[in-house]
């Protein structure tokens, strides 16, 4: 089943995964076939001669990105949310989970605004200032805070509660990946636990995690540093 909601006047395109994958095929020169294409045509996303301009701009970035973004966000309540991004010099396409399960928002933004978009999605803003001491905890519970199963997330939060009061907690991870000039896959990531005492930056060595007390300003700086510099890219 292919689901599409398209509002050209409002600049909104919402698709399920099947519709998005078909748009990728079309953007890469394919034509698609069957009922799925008919749904996209009826919605006005696919037109004679190609994609509607609103979709075409996003799909150009998807077809030829210079780096990829993955954003995962979970909390004490609600289902996990995710975002995928394809960054290109002339723009970035973002595919973001919506409250309606199964549909995702496909949007285009200027690439230099990606850190600001991430900050908005994770609700980065004023927080209490945690105590300055770094905390060391086992890696497993921190990783499980991002689990899809809410019971597993609850158990993980309970395991961390002795170190960090976890009332109303949220956590998110933003990962950027690209190929360096030698063709090797590389990148950077930022994970933050947003809990009752404030913000904690996650530093995971695979066995133990150091939770560094931090501030919204410091987190914002790290988000801006996620973007690769020109000399770090393979092209």
C-alpha positions as CSV (number, residue, x, y, z in Angstrom):
1,X,0.0,0.0,0.0
2,X,1.3,3.4,-1.0
3,X,0.2,6.5,1.0
4,X,0.8,10.1,0.0
5,X,-0.4,13.4,1.3
6,X,0.7,16.4,-0.9
7,X,-0.2,20.0,-0.4
8,X,1.7,22.0,-3.1
9,X,0.3,25.4,-1.9
10,X,1.6,24.7,1.7
11,X,4.8,23.1,0.5
12,X,4.1,19.8,2.4
13,X,4.8,16.3,1.1
14,X,4.1,13.3,3.3
15,X,4.9,9.8,2.1
16,X,5.2,6.3,3.5
17,X,8.3,4.3,2.9
18,X,7.0,2.6,-0.3
19,X,6.2,5.9,-1.9
20,X,9.6,7.4,-0.9
21,X,11.5,4.4,-2.4
22,X,9.5,4.9,-5.6
23,X,10.5,8.6,-5.7
24,X,14.1,7.5,-5.3
25,X,13.8,5.2,-8.3
26,X,12.2,8.0,-10.4
27,X,14.9,10.5,-9.3
28,X,17.6,8.1,-10.5
29,X,16.1,7.8,-13.9
30,X,13.5,5.0,-13.5
31,X,9.9,5.2,-14.3
32,X,8.2,2.9,-11.7
33,X,5.0,1.1,-12.5
34,X,1.7,0.0,-11.3
35,X,-0.7,1.3,-8.6
36,X,2.0,3.0,-6.6
37,X,2.9,5.4,-9.5
38,X,-0.8,6.0,-10.1
39,X,-1.2,7.1,-6.5
40,X,1.7,9.6,-6.9
41,X,0.3,10.9,-10.1
42,X,-3.2,11.4,-8.6
43,X,-1.6,13.3,-5.8
44,X,0.3,15.5,-8.2
45,X,3.8,14.4,-7.1
46,X,4.5,12.7,-10.4
47,X,3.7,14.8,-13.5
48,X,4.3,14.6,-17.2
49,X,8.0,15.1,-17.7
50,X,9.1,14.2,-14.1
51,X,8.4,15.2,-10.5
52,X,6.6,18.2,-9.2
53,X,9.3,20.9,-8.4
54,X,8.8,20.6,-4.6
55,X,9.6,16.9,-4.8
56,X,12.3,17.2,-7.5
57,X,14.4,19.5,-5.3
58,X,14.5,17.1,-2.4
59,X,15.1,14.1,-4.6
60,X,18.1,15.7,-6.3
61,X,19.8,15.7,-2.9
62,X,18.7,12.1,-2.2
63,X,20.0,10.9,-5.5
64,X,23.5,12.4,-5.1
65,X,24.3,13.3,-1.5
66,X,27.8,14.1,-0.2
67,X,26.9,12.9,3.3
68,X,24.1,11.3,5.2
69,X,22.4,12.1,8.4
70,X,20.6,9.9,10.8
71,X,18.7,11.2,13.8
72,X,17.1,9.0,16.5
73,X,15.0,10.3,19.3
74,X,13.3,8.5,22.2
75,X,11.8,9.4,25.5
76,X,10.0,8.2,28.6
77,X,6.7,8.3,26.8
78,X,5.6,7.8,23.2
79,X,7.1,5.9,20.3
80,X,10.7,6.5,19.0
81,X,11.1,9.0,16.2
82,X,13.7,9.0,13.5
83,X,14.9,11.3,10.7
84,X,17.1,10.7,7.7
85,X,19.0,13.3,5.7
86,X,20.8,13.5,2.4
87,X,23.1,16.5,2.3
88,X,24.3,18.1,-1.0
89,X,26.0,21.4,-1.7
90,X,22.8,22.9,-3.1
91,X,20.4,21.6,-0.5
92,X,19.4,18.9,1.9
93,X,16.5,16.5,1.9
94,X,15.1,15.4,5.2
95,X,12.7,12.5,5.8
96,X,11.2,12.9,9.2
97,X,8.8,10.7,11.2
98,X,5.4,12.1,11.9
99,X,3.0,11.4,14.8
100,X,0.8,9.4,12.3
101,X,2.6,6.1,12.2
102,X,3.8,5.1,8.7
103,X,3.9,8.6,7.2
104,X,7.1,10.7,7.0
105,X,7.6,14.4,6.1
106,X,9.8,15.0,3.1
107,X,11.3,18.5,3.2
108,X,14.1,20.5,1.6
109,X,16.3,22.9,3.6
110,X,19.5,24.8,2.9
111,X,22.4,22.6,4.0
112,X,23.9,25.2,6.3
113,X,20.6,25.2,8.3
114,X,20.7,21.5,9.1
115,X,22.1,22.0,12.6
116,X,19.3,24.4,13.4
117,X,16.7,21.9,12.1
118,X,18.2,19.2,14.4
119,X,18.2,21.6,17.4
120,X,14.5,22.3,16.7
121,X,13.6,18.6,16.4
122,X,15.4,17.7,19.7
123,X,13.9,20.8,21.4
124,X,17.3,22.2,22.4
125,X,16.8,25.1,24.7
126,X,17.4,26.4,28.2
127,X,17.9,23.7,30.8
128,X,19.1,23.4,34.4
129,X,22.8,23.3,34.9
130,X,23.9,19.8,36.1
131,X,26.5,19.3,38.8
132,X,29.9,19.6,37.1
133,X,31.1,16.0,37.9
134,X,31.3,13.6,35.1
135,X,29.4,10.3,35.7
136,X,30.6,6.8,34.6
137,X,27.9,4.2,33.9
138,X,27.7,0.9,32.0
139,X,27.2,1.2,28.2
140,X,24.3,-1.2,27.9
141,X,21.6,0.8,29.6
142,X,22.5,4.0,27.7
143,X,22.3,2.2,24.4
144,X,18.9,0.7,25.4
145,X,17.5,4.1,25.9
146,X,17.1,4.2,22.1
147,X,15.3,0.9,22.0
148,X,12.0,0.6,20.1
149,X,10.4,-1.4,22.9
150,X,9.1,1.0,25.6
151,X,9.5,-1.6,28.4
152,X,13.2,-2.0,27.5
153,X,13.6,1.8,27.6
154,X,11.9,1.9,31.0
155,X,14.2,-0.8,32.4
156,X,17.3,1.1,31.0
157,X,16.2,4.3,32.6
158,X,15.6,2.6,35.9
159,X,19.2,1.1,35.7
160,X,20.6,4.7,35.2
161,X,18.4,6.3,37.9
162,X,21.0,5.9,40.6
163,X,23.4,8.0,38.7
164,X,21.1,10.4,37.0
165,X,17.5,11.2,38.0
166,X,15.5,10.2,34.9
167,X,12.1,11.7,35.5
168,X,10.8,13.0,32.2
169,X,13.9,11.9,30.3
170,X,14.6,12.1,26.6
171,X,17.6,11.0,24.6
172,X,18.7,11.6,21.0
173,X,21.6,10.8,18.7
174,X,22.6,12.6,15.5
175,X,25.0,10.8,13.3
176,X,26.7,12.2,10.1
177,X,28.5,10.0,7.7
178,X,30.5,10.6,4.6
179,X,33.5,9.2,2.5
180,X,36.8,10.9,3.1
181,X,39.3,11.6,0.3
182,X,40.7,8.0,0.5
183,X,37.2,6.6,0.0
184,X,36.8,5.4,3.6
185,X,33.5,5.9,5.4
186,X,33.9,8.3,8.3
187,X,31.8,10.7,10.3
188,X,30.8,12.2,13.6
189,X,28.0,11.7,16.1
190,X,26.5,13.5,19.1
191,X,24.3,11.8,21.7
192,X,22.7,13.6,24.5
193,X,20.6,12.6,27.5
194,X,18.1,15.3,28.4
195,X,17.0,14.5,32.0
196,X,15.8,16.2,35.1
197,X,19.2,17.7,36.2
198,X,19.9,19.0,32.7
199,X,21.9,17.8,29.6
200,X,24.5,15.1,29.5
201,X,26.8,14.4,26.6
202,X,27.3,10.7,26.0
203,X,30.9,9.5,25.5
204,X,30.7,5.7,24.8
205,X,33.8,3.5,24.5
206,X,31.7,0.4,24.0
207,X,31.9,-0.9,27.6
208,X,31.6,2.2,29.7
209,X,29.9,5.5,29.1
210,X,31.0,8.8,30.5
211,X,28.1,11.3,30.9
212,X,29.6,14.8,30.7
213,X,27.4,17.6,32.1
214,X,26.9,20.1,29.4
215,X,24.9,23.1,28.3
216,X,22.6,23.9,25.3
217,X,25.3,26.3,24.0
218,X,27.9,23.5,24.0
219,X,25.5,21.1,22.4
220,X,24.7,23.6,19.7
221,X,28.4,24.0,18.9
222,X,28.7,20.2,18.5
223,X,25.8,20.2,16.1
224,X,27.5,22.8,13.9
225,X,30.6,20.7,13.9
226,X,28.7,17.6,12.6
227,X,28.9,19.0,9.1
228,X,32.0,17.9,7.3
229,X,34.5,20.5,6.1
230,X,35.4,20.6,2.4
231,X,38.8,19.0,2.9
232,X,37.2,16.1,4.7
233,X,35.1,15.1,1.7
234,X,36.1,12.7,-1.0
235,X,34.8,15.0,-3.7
